[in-house]
Amino acid sequence: MEVMHSPPEEDKHPEQHGFCCRATHNLWVLLEEEKWLAKHIEKGSYARNYSRRGDNSVYKPITDELLRKK
């Protein structure tokens, strides 16, 4: 993934640089998670594999409950 940076003299809001880097990283993580999710849902392997990725997630109890009700 290529990261584009503007030269410092063109930065209109340098105080937002850290925020923008973090937001870019969060978007990349979200897109990677979506690819993983789509692959496992399509293969029917989500229920077997999700707990290895989200064992410390606040969403794990909700996901567990939803999978039990399936």
N, C-alpha and C positions, 0 to 999 in steps of 0.2 A: 504494500500500500504506500503510495507516494504521498508525502506530506508537503503541502505547499505553504511557504512562508513569504510574507511580503517583507521587503527591506525595512529596517527600523525607521528610516526617515518617512516612510509611508504609513506607518502605524498611527491611526487616528486616535486609538484608545489602548495604549500599551498596558493599562491597568487591567484589561480584560484578557490578556494573553493566556494566563494560567487557566482561567475559566474556559476559554475557547479550546485549549488543549484537552482539558478534562471532558468537555462536552463531545469533542471529536472522538476521544477514546471510548466514552460511554456508547456513542452511536455505533462504533466498530464492534464492540462487545455485543450489543443488541442484535446487529445484523448476523454475527457469527452464531449466536444462540438461535436465531430464527432458522438459519440453514440447518443446524443440528436437529432442531425440533421438526422441521418439515421432512427431513430424511427419515427420522425414526417413526413419525406418524405414518408416512407412506409405506414403510416396511412392516408396520405393525409391531415395532419393537420398543415403543416409547415406555410402556409400563415396566418392562424389564430393565431399562437403562437409565431412567430419569434420576433415580436416587443416587447414582454415582456422581451426578453433576450438581445436585442441589441439596446435599445432605445437611448443609448449614444454613439453608434458606428459610426465611420466615414463612415462605409459601409451601414448604414441604408438608405440614399437617393438612393444609387445604387440598393439595394435590393427592395426598394419600387417601383422603376421604372421597374425593371425586373418583379415583380409580377403584375404590372398594364398591362404590355404587354402580359402576359400569356393568 
